[in-house]
């Protein structure tokens, strides 16, 4: 099985630390936080046989009271990075790859 060559930290960039993640059939969605910029970042990394193939994958980040943002399309390795400022606000995320999907409730109210 092909391994995804990317990590969530690589995709989001320097300073981001993984806060939460949810695995599902087809991938894992990660929520990261950057303390110096007060930004959250969400990325969905594909796993399994679709890694390296252009197939549907998405990553969504929502900030409580502040709207949301989604990156979706046919990508080979990941969807994202989806970044939003969220100082002092709760966030939730969702992700999908192929027929699998995941979502997480409000948390990380930093």
C-alpha positions in Angstrom: 0.0 0.0 0.0 1.2 3.4 -0.9 2.1 5.7 2.0 1.2 9.4 2.0 4.6 11.3 1.7 3.1 14.4 3.4 2.4 15.1 7.1 -0.2 17.5 8.5 2.5 19.7 9.9 4.3 20.0 6.5 1.0 21.0 4.8 0.1 23.6 7.3 3.6 25.0 7.7 6.0 26.0 10.4 4.7 26.7 13.9 1.5 24.5 13.6 1.0 21.8 16.2 -1.5 18.9 15.8 -4.4 19.4 18.3 -6.8 16.7 17.2 -7.2 14.1 14.4 -9.9 11.7 13.2 -9.1 8.7 11.1 -11.6 7.2 8.7 -11.6 4.8 5.7 -9.6 6.7 3.1 -7.8 9.2 5.2 -7.2 11.2 8.4 -8.3 14.8 9.1 -6.1 16.9 11.3 -6.7 20.1 13.2 -3.6 22.1 14.0 -3.0 25.3 16.0 -0.3 28.0 15.6 0.2 29.8 18.9 2.2 32.7 17.5 -0.4 33.6 14.8 -3.5 32.3 16.7 -4.5 30.4 13.5 -6.1 27.0 13.2 -5.4 24.8 10.2 -7.2 21.8 8.9 -5.9 19.2 6.4 -7.1 15.8 5.3 -4.4 13.4 4.3 -5.4 10.5 2.1 -4.5 6.9 3.0 -5.0 3.6 1.3 -5.1 2.7 -2.4 -6.1 6.3 -3.6 -2.9 7.9 -2.4 -1.2 9.4 -5.5 -4.4 9.2 -7.5 -6.6 12.3 -8.3 -9.7 11.5 -6.3 -12.2 13.6 -4.3 -10.9 14.8 -0.9 -12.0 17.7 1.3 -11.1 19.6 4.5 -13.4 22.0 6.4 -12.7 24.3 9.3 -15.4 26.2 11.1 -14.9 28.9 13.8 -17.7 29.4 16.2 -19.5 32.6 15.4 -17.0 33.3 12.6 -18.0 31.2 9.6 -16.1 28.5 7.9 -13.9 27.6 4.9 -13.5 24.4 2.8 -11.0 23.1 0.4 -12.3 20.3 -1.8 -11.5 18.8 -5.2 -9.7 16.0 -6.8 -6.3 15.8 -5.3 -3.5 13.2 -5.2 -2.4 13.4 -1.6 -4.4 15.9 0.6 -7.0 18.7 0.9 -6.0 21.9 2.6 -4.4 23.7 4.2 -7.6 25.5 5.4 -6.5 28.3 7.8 -8.6 30.7 9.9 -7.8 33.0 12.8 -9.6 31.7 16.0 -8.1 33.4 19.1 -10.4 32.7 22.0 -13.0 30.9 19.8 -14.0 27.2 19.5 -13.4 25.4 16.3 -14.7 22.2 14.6 -13.6 20.4 11.5 -14.7 17.9 9.0 -13.0 15.9 6.2 -13.6 13.3 3.6 -11.8 11.2 1.1 -13.6 9.0 -1.4 -16.6 7.5 0.3 -15.3 8.0 3.8 -15.7 11.0 6.0 -15.4 12.4 9.5 -16.4 15.3 11.6 -15.6 16.6 15.1 -17.5 18.8 17.5 -16.6 22.2 18.9 -13.4 22.2 21.0 -10.0 23.7 21.3 -11.5 27.0 22.4 -8.1 28.7 22.6 
